[in-house]
Amino acid sequence: MAGRLEGKVAIVSGAGSVGPGWGNGRAIAWAFAREGARIFAVDRNEAAMTETVAKVKEVGGRIVTHVADVTKAAGAKAMVDAAFAAYGGRIDILVNNVGGSEPGGPVEMSEEVWDRQMDHNLKHLFLACKHVLPVMEKQGAGAIVNISSTSGIRFTGSFNIAYSATKAGVIQFTRALGVAYAKKGVRANTVVPGQMHTPLVEARLAGQRAGGDVAKLIETRNKRIPMGFMGDGRDIAHAALYLASDEARFVTATEIIVDGGMSAKCD
Ligand SMILES: NC(=O)c1ccc[n+]([C@@H]2O[C@H](COP(=O)([O-])OP(=O)(O)OC[C@H]3O[C@@H](n4cnc5c(N)ncnc54)[C@H](O)[C@@H]3O)[C@@H](O)[C@H]2O)c1
């Protein structure tokens, strides 16, 4: 039986992860490859993609890696040009997955960090879309999936003002794009992950939020979630897979929240 993304060419940005295991981008590359997509994996850290390549190969998938900083205009253009060339001149799917938080509110956060957060979480969507949309429009088909966060729709426990603002921006950027391109065959949707157990928990968040105590951070995060546990990158990947596939042909300019019920809860 053909895979759900058979033959499609998919750019996945942030396709590595900060550590070993199921980061969102890595899991997206794996899940898409398992369903027959040809993966163009992009990360600024080549080594971070080693495990991604291994996971894609495990499921018999095809993957080309590309090193770029997607927050830079030249990096974004080079990424799209290389993806277009890699698999015979088409791009069917773009997943803008790069992102991450820096702590603090307007008082504690420097202007430099604020600006960097804008680039890291939002500007790269604009840059990638600038170059991918003309390709998709010419094809008369394409699917864009952007990765936001429940921090973009709720206060989820940590004050990270720029992250909240940019992740809200991801959602509205995508809605506007989806409406504007609806008649051109290009769909745009967002996956909104809640608090996930990705490698980030051990690599950075435990230090930032729990004095390095990983078990304590996991307990705090689990407690906020009605289901009582954090999902991992594969849960995000499966939502992205649906949105990227033709099964979602009537779905555009909207979001899927993947958070174990957290954002529906009030306490
Ligand atoms: N982990 C979570 O709990 C969680 C929750 C909500 C939303 N998210 C979102 O999911 C996405 C992925 O998160 P993750 O925790 O799986 O990521 P991660 O930090 O493990 O991996 C991100 C990858 O992106 C790469 N990268 C960073 N900046 C880049 C740049 N400028 N150009 C190219 N590559 C770059 C890194 O090298 C890394 O390999 C992010 O947008 C994040 O905001 C994560």
The ligand as an SDF file (V2000), in Angstrom:
LIG
                    3D

 44 48  0  0  0  0  0  0  0  0999 V2000
    9.9290   20.6180   23.2210 N   0  0  0  0  0  0  0  0  0  0  0  0
    8.7760   21.1300   23.6210 C   0  0  0  0  0  0  0  0  0  0  0  0
    8.2680   20.8560   24.7310 O   0  0  0  0  0  0  0  0  0  0  0  0
    8.0380   22.0900   22.7350 C   0  0  0  0  0  0  0  0  0  0  0  0
    6.8010   22.5850   23.1500 C   0  0  0  0  0  0  0  0  0  0  0  0
    6.1180   23.4600   22.3290 C   0  0  0  0  0  0  0  0  0  0  0  0
    6.6550   23.8330   21.1140 C   0  0  0  0  0  0  0  0  0  0  0  0
    7.8630   23.3500   20.7290 N   0  0  0  0  0  0  0  0  0  0  0  0
    8.3980   23.7940   19.4290 C   0  0  0  0  0  0  0  0  0  0  0  0
    8.7810   22.6980   18.6460 O   0  0  0  0  0  0  0  0  0  0  0  0
    9.8660   23.0620   17.8010 C   0  0  0  0  0  0  0  0  0  0  0  0
   11.0050   22.0750   17.9540 C   0  0  0  0  0  0  0  0  0  0  0  0
   11.2950   21.9450   19.2940 O   0  0  0  0  0  0  0  0  0  0  0  0
   12.2630   20.8000   19.8370 P   0  0  0  0  0  0  0  0  0  0  0  0
   12.2480   20.9130   21.3280 O   0  0  0  0  0  0  0  0  0  0  0  0
   11.9190   19.4980   19.2210 O   0  0  0  0  0  0  0  0  0  0  0  0
   13.6280   21.3550   19.2500 O   0  0  0  0  0  0  0  0  0  0  0  0
   15.1730   21.1030   19.5560 P   0  0  0  0  0  0  0  0  0  0  0  0
   15.6580   22.3430   20.2380 O   0  0  0  0  0  0  0  0  0  0  0  0
   15.4530   19.7720   20.1670 O   0  0  0  0  0  0  0  0  0  0  0  0
   15.7340   21.0630   18.0660 O   0  0  0  0  0  0  0  0  0  0  0  0
   15.7150   22.1660   17.2560 C   0  0  0  0  0  0  0  0  0  0  0  0
   16.7390   21.9860   16.1610 C   0  0  0  0  0  0  0  0  0  0  0  0
   16.7090   23.2010   15.3980 O   0  0  0  0  0  0  0  0  0  0  0  0
   18.0420   23.5600   15.0840 C   0  0  0  0  0  0  0  0  0  0  0  0
   18.0970   24.9990   14.8860 N   0  0  0  0  0  0  0  0  0  0  0  0
   17.9960   25.9570   15.8330 C   0  0  0  0  0  0  0  0  0  0  0  0
   18.1090   27.1640   15.2730 N   0  0  0  0  0  0  0  0  0  0  0  0
   18.2620   26.9690   13.9410 C   0  0  0  0  0  0  0  0  0  0  0  0
   18.4460   27.8430   12.8460 C   0  0  0  0  0  0  0  0  0  0  0  0
   18.4710   29.1600   13.0170 N   0  0  0  0  0  0  0  0  0  0  0  0
   18.5670   27.3270   11.6100 N   0  0  0  0  0  0  0  0  0  0  0  0
   18.5450   25.9810   11.4270 C   0  0  0  0  0  0  0  0  0  0  0  0
   18.3970   25.1060   12.4470 N   0  0  0  0  0  0  0  0  0  0  0  0
   18.2580   25.5880   13.6840 C   0  0  0  0  0  0  0  0  0  0  0  0
   18.8660   23.1000   16.2600 C   0  0  0  0  0  0  0  0  0  0  0  0
   20.2220   22.9090   15.9030 O   0  0  0  0  0  0  0  0  0  0  0  0
   18.1630   21.8040   16.6720 C   0  0  0  0  0  0  0  0  0  0  0  0
   18.7530   20.6600   16.0690 O   0  0  0  0  0  0  0  0  0  0  0  0
   10.2280   24.5010   18.1780 C   0  0  0  0  0  0  0  0  0  0  0  0
    9.6120   25.3900   17.2990 O   0  0  0  0  0  0  0  0  0  0  0  0
    9.6550   24.6420   19.5750 C   0  0  0  0  0  0  0  0  0  0  0  0
    9.3600   25.9740   19.9070 O   0  0  0  0  0  0  0  0  0  0  0  0
    8.5640   22.4930   21.5100 C   0  0  0  0  0  0  0  0  0  0  0  0
  1  2  1  0
  2  3  2  0
  2  4  1  0
  4  5  1  0
  4 44  2  0
  5  6  2  0
  6  7  1  0
  7  8  2  0
  8  9  1  0
  8 44  1  0
  9 10  1  0
  9 42  1  0
 10 11  1  0
 11 12  1  0
 11 40  1  0
 12 13  1  0
 13 14  1  0
 14 15  2  0
 14 16  1  0
 14 17  1  0
 17 18  1  0
 18 19  2  0
 18 20  1  0
 18 21  1  0
 21 22  1  0
 22 23  1  0
 23 24  1  0
 23 38  1  0
 24 25  1  0
 25 26  1  0
 25 36  1  0
 26 27  1  0
 26 35  1  0
 27 28  2  0
 28 29  1  0
 29 30  1  0
 29 35  2  0
 30 31  1  0
 30 32  2  0
 32 33  1  0
 33 34  2  0
 34 35  1  0
 36 37  1  0
 36 38  1  0
 38 39  1  0
 40 41  1  0
 40 42  1  0
 42 43  1  0
M  CHG  2   8   1  16  -1
M  END
$$$$
